[in-house]
């Protein structure tokens, strides 16, 4: 059985698969994202869409990275003119957090700061983080005193990330204003949407659609505002399949007897990775999965023995 699997031909000897650059890497002026078109082919007929869909799924949902998942504006402290008499006891009409402490209302706008909380969250989506050490997270706090423009390169980010676009704009602080901003930076994969309870995304189940939840401790216990994010560098990918003429042509039918296809990939990424790097990761991840599945089929799994073992344990 093993020898038979190892001698299966994949394609004919004259069949060659190539990856070619259709365009150079282009910087989108409005967003700073990178764009490139690539050709993959020739591939057998009906293979183009299958291969393209698999590459797109791995690039969009499996590409890892860091992103801002939540943020909070800290209001400037006001001097207590009344001393001890001006203090209010915890529990007198104030909402309580999960830890039992008094929870202040969410601050959405600071004086003399042009952007509000939502605009700052949208601007933070454009910060391109290059991951140096995966699976690490941290809270980052920055205090900007006006007048000045706050950009990504002015923030002291953790050592496990590097900002690919340090000139990216975040907020403008006017004269007399103070922006006290705290952000939660996490590692993950794919795109996530935000609601009041954290992050979630919709996934395909066996026979229905299901939702996967990602909780954020700062949102539950410290009043942070969750924001939608894309962890990987791939922001968008578009597929197309072109029909190619084969090496043989029938004069009677006026058609090629061995046509092939060419897969066209248009890839948009942030400044942390190039489109070719995203494609290389997707192919590497696909290869790792498929190689491991083949290894289980060829080397590890003895179906008859496995069925007998499961029957003996009562699992079947």
Secondary structure, DSSP 8 states (H G I E B T S, - for coil): -HHHHHT---S-TT---EEEESS--EE-TTT--EEEEEEEEEEETTHHHHHHHHHHHHHHHS-EEEEEEEEEE-------TTGGGG---TTSS--B-TTSSB--------TTBSS-HHHHHHHHTT--EEESSSS--EEEEEEEESSEEEEGGGS---TTEEES-TT-EEEEE-TT-EEEEEEEEEEEESEEEEETTEEEEEEE-SSSEEEEEE--HHHHHS--EE--EE-SSEEEEEEEEEEE--S-EETTTTEESS-EEEEEEEEEE-TTS-HHHHHHHHHHHHHHHHHHHHHIIIII--HHHHHHHHHHHT--
